[in-house]
């Protein structure tokens, strides 16, 4: 198969869709088993340990992608030392997270659930650092296969628990840990087909890697902390019900964030090479990548705003209906993340990550302080709006480092995308609610499938994509 961005993006998307369907039914079974409060406790355990998992990331994934994209480096040594260092960080930090969680005023079920959440993060995070290897060789189908297999395992066990009336959050988190272990085993098997790395301790190698990845680590730690700390703060000030309402929206959007991360991950090796060579093609790749993301973000927001109520009710049922308000706000934040993702990749490729540290730090401080002030009064809507403002701050700052003109699409292209979005959304706005009231959730199928088709057909019709843009997506890049 040709090594193209489009082919790999298609395969990854197909895998994500299948895995996403598995994840959707998994969430449906979990929410209906636990209810809003139980799902809130489940989300609290996951979110709390995520903070320690985020710190353990230490920028190692981004470091790995950048370094193995430069042919002069020893790939086997880099991969082996990087994944072993990640696992060492995870053991220390996740253990600390479990101990700290035991002294906080959480229910015993949440505290016990943290142990399973920690095991899940250990295997999942250990395997994620190897995604850079699949992106380097443009064999993203292997990562997609690992996800589909692990999601299928999780769904099978969750379905069993649902049918057996097992409603303990520890059981569902235990299933998550098993699925993460399966993912880890499959990823290791595939990764060794490309690089026969070995696990091992090398203090000198670890020191060199940590020195290089530390600036990236700080930025990612600040980002991932504010990305999840809002749920922890919400759990300390508000009921588990509110945490459940907020997190069903968050969980849906986490699946969407995969797409810009996947696309930029495929583009990252080429960006790293062109940045190192100081090539004009770097700016060209960046602009074309940004245009592609913009063309996905706009219809996502337009359609998501109209379909918010049925999407929430499909996943959580009518008990979660009030989640549609934070869902719309977080959808706008997700659109910002699209641009923040490619801007962040450009910063790393240019080796300017030290300049980004103050931006991420200020965003984290802003997020925490504003949440502390407004969560007690406004609950989950405060966390949602704060997340949106935080993402705007981060994206604007990163675009400033790289150059806004390199990231943001030109006005003419933006106008064509908005026009195509208007064509797509008009029939949804006029007719969808009546169809939904008549036939229920079935009406989502033509809307979700047909909407993107109408949008991209309209975008091509108005000249939104040039031949160069299509060559960028469908041409060979390796």
C-alpha positions, 0 to 999 in steps of 0.5 A: 500500500502506498505510504500516503497520509490519506491511506493511513488516515483512512485506515486509522479512521476506519479502525477508530470508527470500529473501535469507537462503536465498541467504545460507544456501546461500552459507555452505553452499558456502563452509564446504564449500569451505574447511573449518573452518580456511579458514572461520576465515581467511575470518571473520578477514579479515571481522571484522578490517576490520569494526572499522574499518568500525564506527568509520567508521559514526560514528553517521551512520545514526542521525543521518540517521533522526532528522533526516529524521524532523523535517519542519523539516529540509532532507532533500536536504541532510542525505542528501547530506552524510551519505552523502558524509561516511560514504564519506570516513570509510570510505576513511580508516579501511578503508585504515588497517585494511588497512595495520595488518592487514599487520603482524599475524601472519596468513597471507598469504591473510588479509592479501590477503583484507582488501583485498577485505573492505575494498572490500565494507565500503565499498559496503555501509556506504555504502548502509546509511546510506540505509536510514533514507530507506526507513524514513522513507517506509516503502518498505522493499521497496526495501531488501529488493529490493536485498538479494535482488538482491545476495545472488543475485549472490553465490550465483551466483558462489560456486556457480561457485567451488564447482563449479570447485573454487576454494578460495582465501578471496580469491576468495570475499571478492572475490565478496562485494565484487562483491555489495556493489557491486551492492547499493550501485548498487540502493540509490542508484537507489531512494534518488534516487526520494525525494530527489534528493541529490548527493554533495559536500564541504562542510566546514561541513556535515560539521562540524555533522553530526559534532558532532551524531552524535559522541555516537551515534558513540562508543556505536556504536563501542564496541558494534561493536568488542566485537561483532567484536573477540572474533573477532579476539582468538580468531584471535590466541590460537587456531587458525583451526579454533576461529575457524571453529567460533565464527563459523558460530554468529555468522553464523547469529545475525547474520541474526536480529539483522536483524529487531529492527533492521528493526522498530525502524528502522521505528518510529524515525521515529515515536519521534523525532517523539513524543520531540521533542513530549514526547508520552505516545504515545512511552511507548506506542509504546515499550511496544508495540514492546517487547512485539512483540520479546519475543513474537519473542525467546521462541520464537526461544530456545525453538526454537533451543535444541532445534534447535541441532544440526540447524541447525548441521549443515545449514549447516556439515555434521558438521565444525562439529557442536561449534558448537552449544554456542556457538550456544545461548549466542549465541542468548541474547545475541541475545535480549538484543540485541532489547531493547537495540536498542529501548532504544538507539533510545529513547535516541537519540530522546530525545537522551540518547545522551551518558548511554549512552556510559559504558555502552557504554565499560564494556561494551567494556572488560569484553568485551576484558579478560575475553576476554583472560583466558579465551580462552587457556584456554577458547577460543570458549566464553569468547567466547560467554559473554562476549558474553552477559554483555556484552549483558546489561550493555548492555541493563540500562544502556540500560533504566535510562536510558529507564526499565525499565518503558517497555521491559520487558513487564509480568509478565502479558504475559510469562507468556502469552508463556512459556505460548505458548512452552511449547505450541510447544516441547512437541512439539519436545521430545518428538518432534523428535529421533526424527524427525531421527534417522529422516529427517534435515534434512528434519525441520527444515522442519515444525519451523521453519515450524510452530513459529511458527504454533503459538506465535502461535496459542497466544498469541492464544488466551491473550489475549496481544495486545489489539486495540490491539496489532494496531492498532499493527502493522496501523494506518497510522502515517504 
